[in-house]
Amino acid sequence: MLKKFVKTTLLCVWILCCPFEVNADISTSDYVMEESSKNFRTGLLISSVVLGTTLYGATTWWEDSSSEFRVRHEGWFGADTPNGGADKLGHAYSFYVSTRLLRNGFEWAGHNRRNAAQLAGMTSAALSMGVEIMDGFTDKYGFSTEDMIMNLSGIGVGVFLDSYPQWDDLFDIRLQYWPSDDARRLNDYDPLADYSGQTYLLITKASGVPLLRKLPFLRYLELAVGYGTRGYQPTDGTDTQVKERNLYYGVSLNLSQLFNDWVFEKHSRTQAVTDNVLEYLQMPGTALLFEHNF
């Protein structure tokens, strides 16, 4: 999932050279300095993403490179697919998170929230395309149309929620992880490839509804619906492995709201970091989920 995401990148040149609008009616030295600082930070951020992912890709992708471009079709959420579709949600989730984190970076560079979200979306989309193209030149992966669609879907959701804070207050997309039995039996396993331990959740928060936000206890509750597979990776793939594709639904606890009300000081750094983490991760034991097996 994320390991594949950071494997390599091919960002478009026009992103590195993207122009920024300048208001001709304002020509003060302060404005020029502000724009210069914004452009420098923007270029620094994008260059860092390019350099980091390219260096990582150069050390991992090259070993499996091929001179022939190959397209791979592995299906969507069918029982006979390699991971029951959990890997597809992994792609969407990875690029959803990367887009939202990049939005924070572009805000640091000096852009307003909506412009930062758009820049983050374009950067993530270019990164996604580069990763898939490079995968097409490997024997192990190949270019996957399904992966590309899910990458762009995650990016689109991230840009939408970042552009409309009222919807961001209402919805979260989170990953809940607990090592699968098969993973625990291995001495060395990769949690990012342990799809049998992953559950992807769409969360609707009571705190995002103005009327419910005022109620003392209901404000900490959330509705959760999600999807997860069991018995796929990292199992050995024998016929004795029981494979499941499950729809999950239930309620969860809004830890972020609870901590903000009772533990952390408002606008503290600890609060900000915790909010960021809990926006993307569902802590085990904080959700009561029922399952429907397909």
Steps between C-alpha positions, in 0.01 A plus 500: 500500500700798627824320418396482138383859519847629592683267265561754227352812342472685173373854571415711195739785420220751489431449871856596585465810281136580578435874485344691783262786436620846589264790560625783279335760722725415792871560458626559852827350614316304771281334239800414283682349797190303600453361149870418475486311829185314392653396169821389668318289759273350234796402286684365804202286600447351154874447449520316833215269397666436165845439648383278783281271293745487209791401725290232662376378163851488358607255770194271480336522159822451301545143626172394337512723192412378150545646154145402403192694615242263644134559593348287773129444567432350842132584553325695772331347807430145383574197716747372243709819493843501670381684812123519473519869418671604822807606303279725285372681807861515615590695186210742546579547868873555440446776247215647705736541796791623286279766341376628832848511650630681193223756546646577841836544333370740236322701770837526677639628170252790512196389298145524626322174584314454171801582279717277717250215455504542122880504487512193723254322273698578185826396662353174627339425163832550320673285761237230457538494124879485531486209743266299277705570187814381676310194622425428135871449443534240777450125481340486844225762473411636158278799425163454670199694376310402814776637724510824304124552533512437874798733541312781327186424702690540826656823373160635397346430840797664672475815288124518555519473880787748516309747281177479705576503875132448592512156337840430651346562844238235424699221334828318558661213310704281734703184507463259790781247527561200719758237395335196347560153639709410197712813538569426866624154406768653278829615647530789256185641344397827341194662667437695179455175309300330777166560330331244726564731793370816336149647512415819309227713657284791392414691817207740550557715809224631723726792584469607135124554537428836670198369693676187628821687576326673792389176668735390782540128413376455146768735371760230567325235290557415136340275241742271321472297183793322342655212311770249575625161386625206701705200391688675219854641534724409673361144496680227309218478246410135561145371461470457877495875549148635558450821302246761603383831356313689769280808518527661844252735666454634851595783733834641606637743753621844395828497692611828349195685630529328836866597542436856385224545757659329798877456455680749278530873516337672205726580204795316657751316284411171666136553412585576137720191460245272668217638286704427187574142602146419610354644180661218301532212748230319698649376825425129567235455768326833432237368258217250540467345156271233362587316182321372195690240305472501121 
